[in-house]
Amino acid sequence: MLSLSDKRILVTGGAGFLGKQVIDQLLLAGANPDKFTVPRSRDCDLCNLENCHKAVQGQDIVIHLAAHVGGIGLNREKPAELFYDNLMMGVQLIHAAYQAGVEKFTCVGTICAYPKFTPVPFQEDDLWNGYPEETNAPYGIAKKALLVQLQSYRQQYGFNGIYLLPVNLYGPEDNFDPRSSHVIPALIRKVYEAQQKNDKYLPVWGDGSPTREFLYSTDAARGIVIATQKYNDSEPVNLGTNYEISIRDLVELICELMEFAGEIVWETDKPNGQPRRCLDTTRAKEKFGFVAETEFRQGLKNTIDWYRQHAH
């Protein structure tokens, strides 16, 4: 197992929602807080190769979390930006890390990389059996290219890079901006604002039939750190809970936890996104002993409580 106590660790996206949790988990795993580097996008645009070279200099471990990401709306509006930014950041950072002699590179991918119609639960070996769901394909394919890069750099250069596929994340400090947020924070904000205005109706995109799996951010961060310490292989690994819930049931559960009594109105002219998402989490358990711990209802409650305290 890789000891973290004397390692210099670069965490891209370390100031973000997942990044803060990863840093907490690194500290719990014995990392030295004085040896962290967290580049900020405003000072260090990783789409610029020179910035990537500077960022990785002298680092022992790189955990690449930085991503340009959002929900269905952003994916439809800015597919080109999502493709270019995610591809360029990742490709250049991996290459710079290899050239700088970085000991371990942990790349966090996305389950948007899976084909639109993947047998459920998704197994890592199904990753190449089809084209991703159209709305998020540019993002998913850009991130999937990084898996190919890491595998080829391992094969040719012996570079120790690993690739993790976390399912949809949620938790306190998530992005609640309606223009770019994912489904759970978007719904929590929507219900909260409906309550503030005493609305009797809650409009929700789609028909409620798709299913999703959600991983609490603390669990995801713990999985990333355990993998960084224990996993040294070319095969991609899912991080999830193996618990699937329909959007309909999710909306009803959020309404129940927030005590919203209005009527849910399904906007069936709006897109549903991928029909089902649920991961096979066997590989993570077998390869490095990771199992999610946070029960979904409790995780949702924590997220709602945090939003209520911070909503303005």
C-alpha positions as CSV (number, residue, x, y, z in Angstrom):
1,M,0.0,0.0,0.0
2,L,1.3,3.4,-1.0
3,S,2.1,5.5,2.1
4,L,1.0,9.1,1.7
5,S,2.9,10.7,4.6
6,D,5.9,12.0,2.6
7,K,4.3,12.4,-0.8
8,R,3.8,15.6,-2.6
9,I,0.3,15.5,-4.0
10,L,-1.4,17.6,-6.7
11,V,-5.2,17.6,-6.7
12,T,-6.7,19.3,-9.7
13,G,-10.2,20.4,-9.0
14,G,-9.2,20.2,-5.3
15,A,-11.2,23.3,-4.4
16,G,-14.4,21.9,-5.9
17,F,-17.3,19.8,-4.5
18,L,-15.5,16.4,-4.7
19,G,-12.0,17.9,-4.4
20,K,-12.6,19.2,-0.8
21,Q,-13.8,15.8,0.2
22,V,-10.8,14.1,-1.4
23,I,-8.4,16.4,0.5
24,D,-10.2,15.5,3.7
25,Q,-9.9,11.8,3.0
26,L,-6.2,12.2,2.0
27,L,-5.6,13.8,5.4
28,L,-7.4,10.9,7.2
29,A,-5.2,8.5,5.2
30,G,-2.1,10.2,6.6
31,A,-1.1,12.7,3.9
32,N,0.9,15.8,4.9
33,P,-1.2,19.0,4.5
34,D,1.9,21.0,3.8
35,K,2.6,18.9,0.7
36,F,-0.7,19.5,-1.2
37,T,-0.9,21.6,-4.3
38,V,-4.4,22.7,-5.4
39,P,-4.2,24.7,-8.7
40,R,-7.1,27.1,-9.2
41,S,-8.6,27.3,-12.7
42,R,-8.5,31.1,-12.7
43,D,-4.7,31.1,-12.2
44,C,-3.8,27.8,-13.9
45,D,-5.8,26.9,-17.0
46,L,-4.9,23.2,-17.6
47,C,-6.0,23.5,-21.3
48,N,-2.6,25.2,-21.6
49,L,0.3,22.7,-21.8
50,E,2.8,25.0,-20.2
51,N,0.6,25.3,-17.1
52,C,0.3,21.5,-17.0
53,H,4.1,21.1,-17.0
54,K,4.4,23.7,-14.2
55,A,1.7,22.0,-12.1
56,V,3.2,18.6,-12.1
57,Q,6.8,19.6,-11.4
58,G,8.1,17.9,-8.3
59,Q,4.9,16.1,-7.6
60,D,4.8,12.4,-6.5
61,I,1.0,11.8,-7.0
62,V,-1.5,13.5,-9.2
63,I,-5.2,13.1,-8.6
64,H,-7.1,14.6,-11.6
65,L,-10.6,15.6,-10.7
66,A,-10.8,18.9,-12.6
67,A,-13.6,18.8,-15.2
68,H,-15.9,21.1,-17.1
69,V,-19.1,19.4,-16.3
70,G,-22.9,19.9,-15.9
71,G,-26.4,18.5,-16.4
72,I,-28.4,17.8,-19.6
73,G,-28.9,21.5,-20.2
74,L,-25.2,22.4,-20.3
75,N,-24.4,19.4,-22.4
76,R,-26.9,20.4,-25.0
77,E,-25.8,24.1,-25.0
78,K,-22.0,23.7,-25.0
79,P,-21.0,20.2,-26.3
80,A,-17.9,21.6,-28.1
81,E,-16.5,23.3,-25.0
82,L,-17.1,20.2,-22.9
83,F,-15.3,18.0,-25.4
84,Y,-12.3,20.3,-25.9
85,D,-11.8,21.4,-22.3
86,N,-12.0,17.9,-20.8
87,L,-9.9,16.3,-23.5
88,M,-7.1,18.9,-23.5
89,M,-6.9,19.2,-19.7
90,G,-6.6,15.4,-19.3
91,V,-4.3,14.6,-22.2
92,Q,-1.8,17.3,-21.5
93,L,-1.8,16.7,-17.7
94,I,-1.2,12.9,-18.2
95,H,1.6,13.6,-20.7
96,A,3.3,16.2,-18.5
97,A,3.0,13.9,-15.4
98,Y,4.7,11.1,-17.3
99,Q,7.5,13.4,-18.5
100,A,8.0,14.8,-15.0
101,G,8.3,11.3,-13.5
102,V,5.2,11.4,-11.4
103,E,4.9,8.1,-9.4
104,K,1.1,7.7,-9.5
105,F,-1.7,9.3,-11.5
106,T,-5.3,8.8,-10.5
107,C,-7.7,9.9,-13.2
108,V,-11.4,10.3,-12.4
109,G,-13.6,9.6,-15.4
110,T,-17.3,9.6,-15.8
111,I,-20.1,7.1,-16.3
112,C,-21.3,9.3,-19.2
113,A,-18.6,7.3,-21.0
114,Y,-20.8,4.2,-21.0
115,P,-22.9,3.3,-24.1
116,K,-26.5,4.6,-24.1
117,F,-27.8,1.0,-23.9
118,T,-25.6,-0.9,-21.5
119,P,-26.7,-4.1,-19.8
120,V,-27.6,-3.2,-16.1
121,P,-25.7,-3.2,-13.9
122,F,-22.9,-1.6,-15.9
123,Q,-19.8,-3.7,-16.0
124,E,-16.4,-2.1,-16.8
125,D,-15.9,-4.5,-19.7
126,D,-19.0,-3.0,-21.5
127,L,-17.4,0.4,-21.8
128,W,-16.7,0.1,-25.5
129,N,-19.9,-1.8,-26.6
130,G,-21.7,1.2,-28.2
131,Y,-22.0,5.0,-28.4
132,P,-22.8,7.1,-25.3
133,E,-26.1,8.8,-24.7
134,E,-26.2,11.6,-27.3
135,T,-26.7,14.6,-25.0
136,N,-23.5,13.9,-23.0
137,A,-21.4,11.9,-25.6
138,P,-18.9,14.7,-26.3
139,Y,-18.1,14.9,-22.6
140,G,-18.1,11.2,-22.1
141,I,-15.9,10.4,-25.0
142,A,-13.4,13.1,-24.1
143,K,-13.0,11.5,-20.7
144,K,-12.9,8.0,-22.1
145,A,-10.0,8.9,-24.3
146,L,-8.0,9.5,-21.1
147,L,-8.5,5.8,-20.2
148,V,-6.9,4.8,-23.6
149,Q,-4.0,7.2,-22.9
150,L,-3.3,5.8,-19.5
151,Q,-3.4,2.3,-20.7
152,S,-1.1,3.0,-23.6
153,Y,1.3,5.0,-21.4
154,R,1.4,2.1,-18.9
155,Q,2.1,-0.4,-21.8
156,Q,4.8,1.7,-23.5
157,Y,6.4,3.7,-20.6
158,G,5.4,1.7,-17.5
159,F,3.5,4.9,-16.2
160,N,1.4,4.0,-13.2
161,G,-2.0,5.6,-14.1
162,I,-5.4,4.4,-12.9
163,Y,-8.9,5.2,-14.1
164,L,-12.0,5.4,-11.9
165,L,-15.6,5.7,-13.0
166,P,-17.7,7.2,-10.2
167,V,-21.5,7.2,-10.6
168,N,-23.5,10.4,-10.2
169,L,-22.3,12.2,-7.1
170,Y,-24.3,14.2,-4.6
171,G,-23.8,15.7,-1.1
172,P,-23.4,18.9,0.9
173,E,-21.6,21.7,-1.1
174,D,-22.7,20.4,-4.4
175,N,-23.4,22.8,-7.3
176,F,-26.9,24.1,-6.9
177,D,-26.8,26.5,-9.9
178,P,-29.8,25.6,-12.0
179,R,-27.9,26.3,-15.3
180,S,-25.3,23.7,-14.7
181,S,-26.3,21.5,-11.7
182,H,-27.0,17.8,-11.8
183,V,-30.3,16.2,-10.9
184,I,-30.3,16.0,-7.1
185,P,-29.1,19.6,-6.3
186,A,-31.4,20.9,-9.2
187,L,-34.4,19.1,-7.6
188,I,-33.6,20.2,-4.1
189,R,-33.3,23.9,-5.2
190,K,-36.5,23.6,-7.3
191,V,-38.5,22.2,-4.3
192,Y,-37.1,24.8,-2.0
193,E,-38.0,27.7,-4.3
194,A,-41.4,26.3,-4.9
195,Q,-41.9,26.3,-1.1
196,Q,-40.7,29.9,-0.8
197,K,-43.3,30.9,-3.4
198,N,-46.0,28.7,-2.1
199,D,-46.3,27.0,-5.5
200,K,-48.8,24.2,-5.8
201,Y,-47.0,22.6,-8.8
202,L,-43.5,21.3,-9.3
203,P,-42.5,20.9,-13.0
204,V,-39.8,18.3,-13.7
205,W,-38.1,17.4,-16.9
206,G,-38.9,14.0,-18.6
207,D,-41.4,11.4,-17.6
208,G,-39.7,10.1,-14.4
209,S,-39.0,6.6,-15.9
210,P,-35.1,6.7,-16.1
211,T,-33.2,5.2,-13.2
212,R,-30.0,6.5,-11.7
213,E,-27.6,5.5,-9.0
214,F,-26.0,8.1,-6.7
215,L,-22.8,8.1,-4.7
216,Y,-22.4,10.3,-1.6
217,S,-19.4,12.6,-2.2
218,T,-17.6,11.4,1.0
219,D,-17.9,7.8,-0.1
220,A,-16.6,8.7,-3.6
221,A,-13.6,10.6,-2.1
222,R,-12.8,7.7,0.2
223,G,-12.9,5.3,-2.9
224,I,-10.5,7.6,-4.8
225,V,-8.0,7.7,-2.0
226,I,-8.1,4.0,-1.3
227,A,-7.6,3.3,-5.1
228,T,-4.7,5.8,-5.2
229,Q,-3.0,3.9,-2.3
230,K,-3.9,0.3,-3.3
231,Y,-4.8,-0.1,-7.0
232,N,-2.1,-0.3,-9.7
233,D,-3.7,-1.8,-12.8
234,S,-4.8,-0.7,-16.3
235,E,-8.5,-1.8,-16.0
236,P,-11.0,0.9,-15.3
237,V,-13.0,0.6,-12.0
238,N,-16.6,1.7,-11.2
239,L,-17.2,3.5,-7.9
240,G,-20.9,3.3,-6.9
241,T,-23.4,1.8,-4.5
242,N,-25.2,-0.7,-6.7
243,Y,-28.5,0.9,-5.6
244,E,-30.8,2.1,-8.5
245,I,-33.7,4.5,-8.1
246,S,-36.1,5.9,-10.7
247,I,-36.3,9.7,-11.2
248,R,-40.0,9.5,-10.2
249,D,-39.1,7.9,-6.9
250,L,-36.3,10.3,-6.3
251,V,-38.5,13.3,-6.8
252,E,-41.1,11.9,-4.5
253,L,-38.5,11.1,-1.8
254,I,-37.0,14.7,-2.0
255,C,-40.6,16.1,-1.7
256,E,-41.2,13.9,1.3
257,L,-37.9,14.8,3.0
258,M,-38.6,18.5,2.3
259,E,-42.3,18.3,3.2
260,F,-43.5,19.6,-0.1
261,A,-47.1,18.8,-0.6
262,G,-47.6,20.2,-4.1
263,E,-48.3,18.3,-7.3
264,I,-45.4,17.0,-9.5
265,V,-45.9,17.8,-13.2
266,W,-43.9,15.7,-15.6
267,E,-42.7,17.7,-18.7
268,T,-42.7,14.8,-21.1
269,D,-41.5,17.0,-24.0
270,K,-38.2,17.5,-22.3
271,P,-35.4,14.9,-22.6
272,N,-35.0,12.0,-20.1
273,G,-31.3,11.3,-20.6
274,Q,-29.9,7.8,-20.4
275,P,-32.7,5.2,-19.7
276,R,-30.9,3.4,-16.9
277,R,-27.8,3.8,-14.8
278,C,-26.6,1.4,-12.2
279,L,-23.1,0.1,-11.7
280,D,-21.6,-3.3,-11.0
281,T,-19.3,-2.5,-8.1
282,T,-17.7,-5.9,-7.8
283,R,-14.3,-4.9,-9.2
284,A,-13.7,-2.0,-6.6
285,K,-14.5,-4.4,-3.8
286,E,-12.3,-7.1,-5.1
287,K,-9.3,-5.0,-6.2
288,F,-9.1,-2.5,-3.3
289,G,-11.8,-3.3,-0.8
290,F,-14.0,-0.3,-1.5
291,V,-17.7,-0.4,-0.5
292,A,-20.0,2.7,-0.2
293,E,-21.3,3.3,3.4
294,T,-23.8,6.2,3.3
295,E,-27.4,5.1,3.1
296,F,-29.2,7.1,0.4
297,R,-32.0,8.6,2.4
298,Q,-29.5,9.9,5.0
299,G,-27.2,11.3,2.4
300,L,-30.1,13.1,0.8
301,K,-31.2,14.5,4.2
302,N,-27.6,15.8,4.8
303,T,-27.6,17.5,1.4
304,I,-31.0,19.1,1.9
305,D,-30.0,20.3,5.4
306,W,-26.8,21.9,4.0
307,Y,-28.7,23.6,1.2
308,R,-31.4,25.0,3.5
309,Q,-28.6,26.5,5.7
310,H,-26.8,28.1,2.8
311,A,-29.7,29.1,0.5
312,H,-30.0,32.8,0.0
